[in-house]
Amino acid sequence: MPSIYQLKPAFQNLLRPLVTGLHRAGVTANQVTLTAMLVSVCLAGFLYFFHHRSGTATAWLLLFPAWMLVRMAFNAIDGMLAREFGQQSTLGAYYNELCDVVSDTALYACFVAFAAIDPWLLFAVVFLAGLSEYAGVMAPLVGTERRYDGPMGKSDRAFAFGLIAVVLVAAPSLGATPQWLSHICSVLLAVVAGLLLRTIFNRIRNGIVTARTAR
C-alpha cells in the first residue's frame, strides 16, 4: 500500500529555493526543528483548552490540518538544511526524532477534548504511532537505515488526523447527529490503528530482511 511519504522528493524540489534562502539568512536545521515542535505543542494546547469545556469543534480546529501541511514543510526543510548545507550533527539527530514524537503526541492527544472521540481508541493510536516511529529508529541497531515504511507513516497520519478535524467541524453542519459523528470518528481512528499495526510489521520485517541482505 503506497504512502504519502513517497511524494517527499517532489515536495523537497518545490521547497529547495526557500531552503536556499533560509540558509543564506543563517537559519539552521535545529532551529527549524525546535520551532516546529514549539508551534505544534502550543497549537495542541490552544485547541484542547479552547474546546474541552464544550466538547464540540469550532472553525478554530481547521488550524489543525493547515498546520499539519505547514509542519510537513518544516520537516522537509530541516532535513534539507542538514544534508545539503553540512548541518548534520548528533544533537540534530536526537532533535529530529524526539521533537517529532513530542509534536505528534501533543497534536493527536488534543483530540481528547472532543466528545465524538473515543479516548481509549485515541490513546491506542497515539501509542501505536510512537511505537511505529520507534520501530523505524531501531533499524540502524540491526545494521540498516532508518525505516520509513507505510502505510501509516508520519505524513499519512497527518492527513488522517487532518481529515478527522475536518469531519468534526463539517459533519454537524451537514446534519450528522452526535452518535453518527462519534461512529464516523471511531471508524477513522480504528482504520488508522489497523494501518499503524501494519506499518510496525512492515518496518520490522523490512529492517530484518535488509540487514540480512547486507551481511
Summary of the structure (lengths in Angstrom):
residues: 215
radius of gyration: 18.2
end to end distance: 27.8
largest distance: 58.9
contacts: 680
relative contact order: 0.15
helix: 81%
strand: 0%
